[in-house]
Amino acid sequence: MAVASWSIPAIPRAGPTARGVLLGGAFLTAARPPVAWRCRATLPRRVRLGGVVARAGAAETPVAGSGEAGLLFSEKFPLRRSRTVEGKAWVRVDAEPDGEGKCKVVIGCDVEGKWVLHWGVSYDGEQGREWDQPPSDMRPPGSVPIKDYAIETSLDTPHNSEGKTIHEVQIKIDKGTSIAAINFVLKEEETGAWFQHKGQDFRIPLSGSFGGDLLGTEQDIDVRPVIQHTHISDFLGALGHLSNVLQKPEGPIAEPHKTVPDDKGSRTKHISGFYEEYPILKTVYVQNFITVNVRENNGTTKHAVEFDTDIPGEVIIHWGVCKDNTMTWEIPPEPHPPATKIFRQKALQTMLQQKADGTGNSLSFLLDGEYSGLIFVVKLDEYTWLRNVENGFDFYIPLTRADAEADKQKADDKSSQADGLISDIRNLVVGLSSRRGQRAKNKVLQEDILQEIERLAAEAYSIFRSPTIDTVEESVYIDDSSIVKPACSGTGSGFEILCQGFNWESHKSGKWYVELGSKAKELSSMGFTIVWSPPPTDSVSPEGYMPRDLYNLNSRYGTMEELKEAVKRFHEAGMKVLGDAVLNHRCAQFQNQNGVWNIFGGRLNWDDRAVVADDPHFQGRGNKSSGDNFHAAPNIDHSQEFVRSDLKEWLCWMRKEVGYDGWRLDFVRGFWGGYVHDYLEASEPYFAVGEYWDSLSYTYGEMDYNQDAHRQRIVDWINATNGTAGAFDVTTKGILHSALERSEYWRLSDEKGKPPGVLGWWPSRAVTFIENHDTGSTQGHWRFPFGMELQGYVYILTHPGTPAIFYDHIFSHLQPEIAKLISIRNRQKIHCRSKIKILKAEGNLYAAEIDERVTMKIGAGHFEPSGPTNWVVAAEGQDYKVWEVSS
C-alpha cells in the first residue's frame, strides 16, 4: 500500500497549530511558540507577559545574607517536559532456508516500549482485498487474530545488545509461498499509538528482485502521535506530480517483480535477502523542578531573586514584572542580568547559568523594591515553553513582603479550612473505631462514615488544587428552533444517537457492507438511531476519500448491491443511514494537453472548468475557491452552475437508488456553506453533519483556556448552511483531551459557565464525538487519552448535542458501559437541546445536571448530588459516575 516517494502532508486539521520541520522527508510537527505577549493580564485564570517599559533595574549579584534571614518567598515548582528518544526500526529478510526449509522475516526496533506487530499478508493475483490472515503455521507463538484479515504479535521480550534494548519478532515463510507481501504497522501498547510509514502500511514484498530500498532511502519515521487530521490520500506522491503517482503500481519496489522458470517450465517465486534500517523518534515525558526564592537584600531597597533548576542544557527564563498589583507588565530597564535579551519590547529572556557540578542551571539577580510581582515561563527552545503544571498558568512570584504575606494568608486560610475538615475526619474515624466490635447491624452506618470521610478528604484536597470556576445556576443555552427554520433541520428528531459504522481498516475485508449490515439489529437494540456508512464511490484511495467516478458505487467496501442490501437491513431494524459524501474534491481520469490530470470521466465528465482557478497543482479554469484547498486532488469549483446541478442530481439519485437518509459531508472547510445549503435543500436529508476541522488555539505548545475563536468558525459554517446541517464538535473533543490528560477539568466550563465547545453555543447543531477513523483506528492522528474513553462517553452521552460513537469502541470491551449510558440517555429522554447546569469544574472534577433528570461527574474528585431530588446511581466506573432521578 505504501508509495515510493515522500510528500509533505497537508496543513494539519486537528490538534495544536503546528510548525513543520522536514527531516529526511518526514514532516514532524511541534507546537508553535508565542506570537506576542499581551500588555494586560488577569489572575488567576491566565497570566501573560508583556507591556510597557519601566523605571527600575535588574542585575546579577551575589545574594546578601544567608540561611532563611529575609526570606520573602520560596517554592519548588514541578516541571513536565518532553524529550526525544532516538532509535531505529529494521526489516531483515533471510532468504536462505533453514533446516526446515523456511525463509525468515525479522522486524524489530530498539526504542523502549511495549511493541506489537499488527500484520497481514497479500497473495499473488488476489483482487479486491489487500490484507488476509497468514496461514497458521506462519504465525509466531502468542499471535492473536484480529477479525478475519489481520494478526497481532507481540515483539519478543526485550534483550540487550550493545547497550540498547532490542525488540524483535520472527516470521517464518516457505520458500515457495504464494504470499506476495507482508503488510504491517507497529503499535506501541503503552501509549496506544500506531506507527506507519508515510501515513500508509509498511509492505514487505516477497516476490521479485529487490532492486531498490524496501521503503525508501534513509527516511525518518516520526513515531510520535502527530496531532493532525489528514486522509491517507494526502500522502499520494509529491504535490504537482500526482499524475505520475497514479500511474505507478502499489508498493515501493524500484523495478517490476521478476519470476524465473523452474526446470518444469512453471514460474516460481524468487525471494531475495536484504536488511534496511529506519530512524525512529519517540517523545517521552520527564519530570524536573525549578525552585524560586525571593529575599530581602540587606541594607538596600532591592530584592534578590534566585532561580535553580535541575534541567540540563540551555534554560531561558522568559519574564517580566508588575507594580501595585495592576498586572500591567513592564520591563525593568538596564542593567539586566547577563545573557538577557529584550523580547519584542514586551518581556525579557534571560539564560540561566550552568551549575559547577553539572546538575542543572541557576541564576540570582536584584530587582528594585517598587515591583510587586514577577511572572515567568521556562523556555527550552523555540517550541518548548513550560508553565505551572499545577494549574496550567504562568508562574507568579510575589516580590514584596505585603504580597508574600497576602499569599501566605491565603495559604493560611486554606490551611484553616483544611484543619476543620481534618478535625471532622478524625471525629468520624474515632466514631468508626468505637463501633469496630459491633456486627453487621451497624455495617450500613460504618459505610456511611467511610463515604463521609472520602467526601471530606476530597474537599480538603480540592482546596489546594487549581482555581475553581463558580457554579452556574442558569441553564447553558436556549436553542430556540424558531430562530432558524431551514428547509431541513439537520438534526433529525433531536434524540438521535449516531454510530460511525467503519474504521480506517474496514475496506480491507472487501465485504464490509455485508459485515456491517449483519450488525443492524444489534446496533438498533443498543439504542442507536443512525449509522454513518463509509464513502461509497469508486476511489483512487481504498478508504474512499479520493473519489473518481461518482456514479460507480462498487468500492473496496463491497458492491453497489451489497450496499443497498445493508441499507435495507438497517431500515428494517428502524435505523437511518448516512452516506459519506466527498464534495470538495474529485480525482480526474484523463490529462489535459499539458499532462495535468483535470479531465473527468464517467457520467459526470467535467472538464477543467470544474476545477478552482487558485489550486496551484491542477490548472483549473474555474473561479477562485470559496474555502481552503485540499492539495492531493483537484478542488471542485462549486460556483459553477453545471457543477451544482450535477451534484444535486447525484445526491438525489443516491437518496432514491441506495436509500440513504442523509449525509456526512467530508472536508467542508474547502467550500462555502451556502453551497451546502443548496445541496441539502435539493436532497432533503433527514440528518446531515459536516466535517469542519480546524486547529485549536495553543500557546507555548499548550491549549488555551478560551477556544471561542475556534468554535466560532464552526458555528459560522453552520450558519452559512442556514442551519440545514450540524457539524462535528471538534472544539469539545480537543478540550476533553486536555481536561482528562492533565486533570484540568476546569476547562469544561467557559467564562460564562457554559460548555466550552459548539454544544455550549448551538447544541442542536453540535455532533459530539471522542474518536473517529482519522483520530483513532490505525491512523491515530489525534487519539483520545488512553484508558479515559468512558469518561469521554459519559460526557457526550449525558450532555446536549447529538453524540457519535466510534465503531472500534462499540465492538470492544467498552460496549457494556456504552450500552448502559445510551440506555440512560434514552430512558431520561435527553436530547440535543437539553438544559444543562454545571455544578463543578475544577482541577480533578467536573459535574453537571442535565434536564434536572440526570447528574454526572467525571474525574478523580469526590462528588455526590444534593438537594431534595431522590438520585440513584445508574452507572459508575473508573473516575466517573452517573445518577438519574428515581422513578
Phi, psi and omega in degrees: 000337182288150177261169192274345183238157179269151172218155179278128181293163177294166179305130183303144181251014177205164177077196187291150169303132192238150169248137187261147174235120183269110181240112177057029179092351180265136181268106181260139181248150176216148183294147188286153173282172180294144178272318180202158177256137178279153185274349177239154177215153179233134175258150006262359194294311179204138180245132180240146176267153176141173173137204188267162180285142186253196190235008182233159189251167176224139179207150178293142180201152169295143183278126178286146179084172180210171179064216184265001182299130176073012182286120180265325186205141175206127178206143176254114184261134173286146177235140178239116182232163178250151173223156183264127174260124181262140177204203181211153169246158181211156173230129178230133174246118175265105188281338181283124181298147175274193183298339179266004181078022183253139167273168187224133171249127180243127178238131183205174174204163181239028177260135180302142178152178177251098192261139177230138176265117176259112192213163176203183183230160171241144181255156178302134173072010183280138181242141171080359180217129187259335179236141169222158173287140179289160176299155187299326182285352180265347186275127177297156179304142178085002180292145181240126178289140176246104186052227184243014186229355185214169179225144171243128182232125177290138172292144188306157175310127187299147174227162185265143176211118180053042177079002180250147175273124185252131173242127182216156170222141180247134177240123181262139187227139173294140181302322183261028185297153175270003179286127182275328185198155169255128178250139181203160165228156177261141179236132177256107192291330183294327179256345183076013184273145176251135184241121183242183178247111180057036178081001181229177181290149165292146180222124177250102179288136183251357177242147176096182180263134180272079183285343180230185179294151179298311186230023183110174184253120173047049178265139175285142172249117178270106185267007174287144178293092184295127184272089179204166182234115181203141178283161179299336180293340179299341187257011186281083172081175179288141181296141182088351180232032183299328182299321178294320182296318183295336180274348182278145173290158178295150176106156186264019186284134186285335178220163187300154174301141179239141173234157180233142180289144175271188185296335183267004180088354177282168181258130183238162182279144174243116180257125180255147178273149175197171177213127178227145177240151181221126180298143176238135175242122182234135180267129175236156182257141185235138178265126174228182181219156169224129180254135179236125175242141172236127183231153168288137177266115188307131174079005180226172176266008184269164175241140177264129179247128181239131173246139177212126181221152178266009178286127178280171177076196182287129176227127181242134173263119178261112195215165174203175182231164176219163182235148171056027178057025179280343182062023170270117189282139182226154173258122175294136181289171180298153006279138176261164175302156177304155177057042178246137176237149175273128182259105175053033179057024184231342181200170177249149174235114184243126178276128176289160183258139181294135180287151186300326182274003176074014185267010180150211184222155179206168177192146171225145177205167181257145173232144177298149188288354183285349182272142181262338184203158174232134179236139184210162165230160179261126180249125178258325174201186185298338186244004183234111180234129184250129177246185182290112184290343181290325184224358179082002182263173171289158180286133176241128182239118176289139185250350180244159181297322181298315180291321179296320179292323176297319178297319179293323179297320177299318179295322178295321179298317177298318181298321179297316177300316181296321179300318179298318179294320179297319178299317178299318181296317181298318179299320179294320180296318178299317179298319179294319181296322182293339180259013187300321184279352182281158190266202190301336183297338178255011182300317180297318179299316180297319178296321178298319179295318178299317179297321179294323176299315179299318181296314181294321178297318179295321179295317178297318181297320184294336180301325185262010180266189182296160185302139178274158174257127188302150177298138179253125186275327184278159178292157189290314190204133174259105185267087186280113182293346179282343180291317179241118179238077180287169178298322173231146192283329184079354184243002183062225181279345187094348180250020186288145169232121191260135173250123170282116190268033178189168172228189185289342183259356191300327183296340187290339179286336182076352183224040187294321180301321179295315181294318181293317180299328180292345181260008185301310182296321180296315181293321178296319181293335177284343179113002177290144179247339182223141172242135177262117182263161186286169180303129190268348193271163168307135188214147175294319177267141185296336180286344173101358186267014172235068188295150182234283178263106189292334181269358176266104184259024170264114186229184178293344179276346180143184182274168177298321180294321177294324177296312181298322179294320179296316178299318179300317181295323177292320178297320178296332179273003178084019180248152174268159182233129175261135170268144179271103186260119178260099185257343186288322187217163181205138180276135181279161179249350182220160180260152173276187184296342178266004180083013180267137182278092179215020176246125189260153180243191181076197182296325177262077186271066180289158171254196187288357173290342180277357182254136181299150185285335185261016170278113190289350189253347191233012169049050179287152177247016177277197176275174179293154182293148177264008180205204180272145181279141170260113198280350186270354181207160179301128178275128187280139178271100183282353176284346179284129182299319182293327177293311181298319180298316180294319181291322177297319178296320180295316179297318178295324177296317180291325175300317184279314188284315183270323182101015178303145178257352181178192190223143159257122187258121186279142171043056181286351174295346185275351180206157189299139179296338178297327176292323176300318177304316179299315184294321182284326177297325180284318187268349175047062179286152173289326183209140178214141179218135181256148176264090176258095187255125184215159182285138175284174182270131180228149174225131184055030178083002179240148185294135175291151176293315184272115179245028182298321181297323181293310182290335177297322180296321178292316179296322177300320179293315179301318180296324179296333176278003185063029178074014181282348179224151168270184178215148175297132184276077181296327180302312181296319178302312182298318180292322176300321178306305184292320182299315184280317183298320189251009184052053179238060186291348174298340178295340187277010171228128180279186186294342178258009178077023179249163174304139190276358180261194178300327182294345175277342181251317184218070190299328181291345178250005180266119173259106186273149182200161174242342182204152172211190186294337179271315185284327181246227181050214180274354176282309176060037182289336182203060189292138179296147183310126186298134178082357182246014184300321183292328173299318178298317181288328174301318181295305188284335181273351175253349186260164173297177189095177178250111184282141176240129184249135184280141183306314183299330180280325180297315182260064180208187178295348180280348189304313183302318181287322176298316179299322180295317180293321177298319179299318178297314180302314182290319182295323181266005174057041172288137184223183188290344179248017182302149179275142182229139175236116179281124184262324180215140172208092185220191190311306187239024184206134169228133178220145181209155175245134184240123177055022182056020181237339181225136171236140181223157171216144172229155183106164185284344182293154181279141175203138172223135178293148181233180179101182186287343183294139178272098182266139174236145180289126180253333179200143175203154180191201183299109176063031171207157178201142180228133176244151172228161180293133179292131182281000000 
